[in-house]
Amino acid sequence: MGEKREETINQAGAEPQPQMAAGADSTEAKEQEGIESQEVSFQQEDVERLLASIAEKNRLQEETMERLKRLQADFDNFRRRTRQEKEDLAKVVTEGIVLQLLPVLDNFERALTTATEDAAALRAGVEMIYRQFIQALEKMGVQPIEAAGAVFDPQYHEAIMRVEDPDRRDNTVVEVLQKGYMVHGKVIRPSMVKVVNNS
């Protein structure tokens, strides 16, 4: 009987231990559930933040694309307008040139219709038309390039021939074969010249 009591006591003493272990397990489980729920809530917050960030970036991208489309349209309009303005300006410039030259054309027509056998009168008429033509060109900013006797300059002259001349220094222009011209200081045709080359 003494042994049975001991077993009962032992059993009685042993029974609370599993109950304590079960209580500890439930506490750990609750803590684990709490941690997991926190992780889930953190994940949800992260996902919401990411979605909000993506939505904001998409909105900014759409705004940027709209701005780029507007800029492209503005640039196309500007290019079209600039091209039209250039064409209009070219027409105005051409009209101005023609108006300056029409009086010269009129005088040529008069000279051709006037019958004369007087060579001096004919020459005087041609010289008058020539001076009128030169004046019209000067009004448009055209200037001849003075080359005879000058030092050869490739910006203004084009050497067509080289000649020896002991009385002149090398690279001196001795003859102008075709006169060159500038418009407002810019060379539009260099003078074709003959240049001294003694070496």
VENGILIN-V276882 format. One record per residue. N is the residue number from 1. D_CENTER is the distance of its C-alpha to the mean C-alpha in Angstrom with 2 decimals. Layout:
N_D_CENTER + N_D_CENTER
This chain:
1_111.48 + 2_110.01 + 3_107.47 + 4_106.48 + 5_105.85 + 6_103.65 + 7_101.64 + 8_101.36 + 9_100.27 + 10_97.85 + 11_96.52 + 12_96.38 + 13_94.63 + 14_92.27 + 15_91.25 + 16_89.30 + 17_87.10 + 18_85.37 + 19_84.93 + 20_83.21 + 21_80.97 + 22_80.08 + 23_79.26 + 24_77.05 + 25_75.28 + 26_74.62 + 27_73.22 + 28_70.95 + 29_69.90 + 30_69.15 + 31_67.14 + 32_65.30 + 33_64.65 + 34_63.39 + 35_61.01 + 36_59.80 + 37_59.36 + 38_57.37 + 39_55.20 + 40_54.70 + 41_53.85 + 42_51.39 + 43_49.81 + 44_49.59 + 45_47.94 + 46_45.45 + 47_44.71 + 48_44.33 + 49_41.97 + 50_39.88 + 51_39.84 + 52_38.85 + 53_36.03 + 54_34.80 + 55_35.05 + 56_33.04 + 57_30.31 + 58_30.28 + 59_30.04 + 60_27.11 + 61_25.38 + 62_26.06 + 63_24.76 + 64_21.50 + 65_21.18 + 66_21.99 + 67_19.43 + 68_16.69 + 69_18.09 + 70_18.08 + 71_14.45 + 72_13.61 + 73_16.04 + 74_14.73 + 75_11.16 + 76_13.05 + 77_15.28 + 78_12.74 + 79_11.22 + 80_14.92 + 81_16.01 + 82_13.59 + 83_14.75 + 84_18.26 + 85_18.12 + 86_17.11 + 87_19.98 + 88_22.29 + 89_21.56 + 90_22.24 + 91_25.45 + 92_26.50 + 93_25.99 + 94_27.93 + 95_30.63 + 96_30.99 + 97_31.41 + 98_33.92 + 99_35.86 + 100_36.20 + 101_37.48 + 102_39.83 + 103_42.67 + 104_42.57 + 105_42.87 + 106_45.74 + 107_47.59 + 108_47.20 + 109_48.72 + 110_51.55 + 111_52.22 + 112_52.45 + 113_54.83 + 114_57.07 + 115_59.83 + 116_60.94 + 117_62.65 + 118_62.21 + 119_59.77 + 120_59.42 + 121_58.48 + 122_56.00 + 123_54.42 + 124_54.33 + 125_52.56 + 126_49.93 + 127_49.39 + 128_48.98 + 129_46.30 + 130_44.55 + 131_44.52 + 132_43.23 + 133_40.40 + 134_39.51 + 135_39.55 + 136_37.22 + 137_34.73 + 138_35.10 + 139_34.32 + 140_30.98 + 141_30.24 + 142_31.46 + 143_33.42 + 144_35.39 + 145_35.00 + 146_38.39 + 147_39.13 + 148_42.93 + 149_44.43 + 150_41.12 + 151_40.03 + 152_37.78 + 153_34.09 + 154_31.69 + 155_28.98 + 156_31.36 + 157_33.94 + 158_34.36 + 159_37.68 + 160_39.54 + 161_42.96 + 162_44.53 + 163_48.05 + 164_50.66 + 165_51.98 + 166_54.05 + 167_54.10 + 168_50.32 + 169_47.94 + 170_45.52 + 171_42.09 + 172_43.51 + 173_42.50 + 174_45.85 + 175_44.87 + 176_41.96 + 177_41.96 + 178_39.10 + 179_37.68 + 180_33.98 + 181_31.95 + 182_29.14 + 183_27.30 + 184_26.66 + 185_27.00 + 186_24.69 + 187_26.68 + 188_26.51 + 189_29.59 + 190_31.37 + 191_35.15 + 192_37.12 + 193_39.82 + 194_42.91 + 195_42.90 + 196_45.85 + 197_46.13 + 198_49.54 + 199_48.95
